[in-house]
Amino acid sequence: LYPFLVALGIAFAITPLVKRFAIRIGALTEPNSRSVHTTPTPHLGGIAMYVAFAASTVLFAQFPHRELYGILAGGALSLLFGMIDDFRPLSPRTKLLGQVAIAVFAVFMGIRVDFLRNPMGGLFLLGRFGGLFTIMWIVSFMNVVNLIDGIDGLAAGVSSIAALTLLFVSLQQGQAFPAVLTAALAGSALGFLKYNFNPAKIFMGDAGAHFLGFTLAAISI
């Protein structure tokens, strides 16, 4: 409960500050023929979510923990990479290479799928293919969240539901570490969502979508 509430409060409190900062530096999404919004809208909301998630995680998660460092650092890399794409749109090839590089970093930090459970009993050991499977998993999540970030509140709302689902599964399995992470992630997304409902006052941008996708993928692993 505490990681959730702290992340929720921080995201709710600092999103307006991030909005003002984005407007000041000209980080605005201009309306076009595919847009729902009709006025330029700031797009650095991902910063507020990451700060809220990281602060709550540092306060309540157990250190040292290599996977935790990997999630926090990977989330920061995802955020920064998305910000680059927000300010200067990257080609699909460059974007994919960047996402793969972030996923490789996560594998290096110990965030890795080593086996899949067989519903009929036993395990499927992935062996040397575990790293490749993990990279595909993380890159897929990053792109899924990025693709659904086209309607006000949709990506943040879906990510909140996904994080809360993982939270309940973690609690059911007695896994405290992922429970803290999912609670913090759900709180940060919901705190931001207040300002992202239609008509959105701020967008999460590719920065926020990449951060949410990476973090959901890493925690689920």
C-alpha positions in Angstrom: 0.0 0.0 0.0 2.8 2.5 0.9 4.7 2.1 -2.4 1.5 2.6 -4.3 0.4 5.7 -2.4 3.8 7.4 -2.4 4.2 6.9 -6.1 0.6 8.1 -6.7 1.2 11.2 -4.6 4.5 12.1 -6.3 3.2 11.6 -9.8 0.1 13.6 -9.0 2.2 16.4 -7.5 5.0 16.8 -10.0 3.1 16.2 -13.3 1.9 19.9 -13.4 5.6 20.9 -12.8 6.7 18.7 -15.6 4.0 20.2 -17.8 5.2 23.8 -17.1 8.8 22.7 -17.8 7.8 21.1 -21.1 6.0 24.3 -22.2 9.0 26.4 -21.2 11.4 24.4 -23.3 9.0 24.0 -26.2 8.4 20.3 -25.8 5.0 20.4 -27.5 3.1 18.0 -29.7 1.5 20.0 -32.6 -2.0 18.8 -33.8 -2.2 17.2 -37.2 -4.7 15.4 -39.4 -4.5 12.3 -37.1 -4.7 14.1 -33.8 -7.6 14.3 -31.4 -6.2 17.4 -29.7 -6.6 20.8 -31.3 -4.0 22.8 -29.5 -0.2 22.2 -28.9 0.2 19.9 -25.9 3.3 19.2 -23.8 4.6 15.6 -24.0 7.2 14.9 -21.3 4.8 13.2 -18.9 7.0 10.1 -18.8 9.5 12.1 -16.6 6.9 12.4 -13.8 6.0 8.7 -13.9 9.7 7.6 -13.8 10.6 10.0 -10.9 7.5 8.7 -8.9 8.3 5.1 -9.6 12.0 5.4 -8.9 11.5 7.4 -5.7 8.9 4.9 -4.3 11.1 2.0 -5.3 14.2 3.3 -3.6 12.2 4.0 -0.4 10.5 0.6 -0.1 12.5 -2.0 -2.1 15.3 -4.0 -0.6 18.9 -2.9 -1.7 21.3 -4.1 -3.0 19.6 -6.1 -5.7 21.1 -6.4 -9.1 17.8 -6.9 -10.9 16.5 -3.8 -9.2 19.4 -1.7 -10.4 18.8 -3.1 -13.9 15.1 -2.1 -13.8 15.8 1.4 -12.5 18.7 2.0 -15.0 16.9 0.3 -17.9 13.8 2.4 -17.1 16.0 5.6 -17.2 17.6 4.5 -20.5 14.1 3.8 -22.0 12.9 7.2 -20.8 15.9 9.0 -22.3 15.7 7.1 -25.6 12.0 7.9 -25.9 12.8 11.6 -25.2 15.2 11.6 -28.1 12.5 10.2 -30.3 10.0 12.8 -29.0 12.3 15.7 -29.9 13.7 14.3 -33.1 11.7 11.4 -34.5 14.0 8.3 -35.2 13.7 6.0 -38.1 12.0 2.6 -37.4 15.4 0.8 -37.8 17.1 3.2 -35.3 14.3 2.9 -32.8 14.4 -0.9 -33.0 18.1 -1.0 -32.5 17.8 1.3 -29.5 15.1 -0.9 -28.0 17.2 -4.1 -28.5 20.2 -2.4 -26.9 18.2 -1.6 -23.8 16.8 -5.1 -23.7 20.4 -6.5 -23.9 21.4 -4.3 -21.0 18.5 -5.8 -19.0 19.7 -9.3 -19.7 23.2 -8.4 -18.7 21.8 -7.2 -15.4 20.2 -10.6 -14.7 16.6 -9.9 -15.9 16.2 -13.0 -18.0 13.7 -15.8 -18.8 15.5 -19.1 -18.2 12.5 -21.4 -18.5 8.8 -21.6 -19.3 6.4 -23.7 -17.2 4.6 -26.5 -19.0 0.9 -26.5 -18.2 1.0 -30.3 -18.4 3.8 -30.4 -15.8 7.5 -29.8 -15.8 9.5 -27.0 -17.4 10.8 -26.0 -20.8 14.4 -24.9 -20.3 15.4 -22.2 -22.7 19.2 -22.5 -22.3 21.0 -20.3 -24.7 17.7 -19.0 -26.2 16.7 -17.5 -22.9 18.5 -14.2 -23.6 16.9 -14.0 -27.1 13.5 -14.7 -25.8 13.9 -12.0 -23.1 15.0 -9.4 -25.7 12.0 -10.2 -27.8 9.7 -10.0 -24.7 11.0 -6.6 -23.6 11.1 -5.1 -27.1 7.5 -6.3 -27.7 6.2 -4.7 -24.6 7.9 -1.4 -25.4 6.3 -1.3 -28.8 2.8 -2.5 -27.6 2.6 0.4 -25.1 4.0 2.8 -27.6 1.4 1.8 -30.2 -1.6 2.1 -27.9 -0.5 5.6 -26.8 -2.8 7.2 -29.4 -5.9 8.0 -27.3 -6.0 10.1 -24.2 -5.5 8.0 -21.1 -5.4 4.7 -22.9 -1.7 3.7 -22.5 -1.5 4.9 -18.9 -4.8 3.2 -18.0 -3.9 -0.1 -19.6 -0.5 0.0 -18.0 -2.1 0.7 -14.6 -4.4 -2.3 -15.0 -1.5 -4.5 -16.0 0.6 -3.4 -13.1 -2.2 -4.0 -10.6 -2.8 -7.5 -12.1 0.9 -8.3 -11.6 0.7 -6.9 -8.1 -2.2 -9.2 -7.1 -0.4 -12.2 -8.7 2.8 -11.3 -6.8 0.9 -11.0 -3.5 -0.8 -14.3 -4.2 2.5 -16.0 -4.8 4.1 -14.3 -1.7 6.7 -12.5 -3.8 7.4 -9.2 -2.0 10.0 -7.8 -4.4 7.8 -7.6 -7.5 4.8 -6.6 -5.4 6.6 -3.4 -4.3 7.7 -2.7 -7.9 4.2 -3.2 -9.4 2.6 -1.2 -6.7 5.0 1.7 -7.4 4.5 1.4 -11.1 0.7 1.3 -10.8 0.7 4.4 -8.5 2.9 6.4 -10.8 0.8 5.6 -13.8 -2.5 6.4 -12.0 -1.1 9.7 -10.6 -0.2 10.8 -14.1 -3.5 9.5 -15.5 -5.4 12.4 -13.8 -3.8 14.8 -16.2 -3.9 12.5 -19.2 -7.7 11.9 -19.5 -9.5 13.5 -22.4 -8.9 16.3 -23.0 -5.3 15.5 -22.1 -3.3 18.4 -20.4 -0.1 16.5 -21.0 1.1 13.4 -23.0 3.5 10.8 -21.8 5.2 10.8 -25.1 7.4 8.0 -26.5 9.5 8.6 -23.3 6.7 7.5 -21.1 5.5 4.7 -23.3 9.0 3.2 -23.6 9.5 3.5 -19.8 6.1 1.8 -19.0 6.7 -0.9 -21.6 10.2 -1.8 -20.4 9.3 -1.7 -16.7 6.2 -3.9 -17.2 8.2 -6.4 -19.2 11.1 -6.5 -16.7 8.9 -6.8 -13.6 6.8 -9.6 -15.2 10.1 -11.5 -15.9 
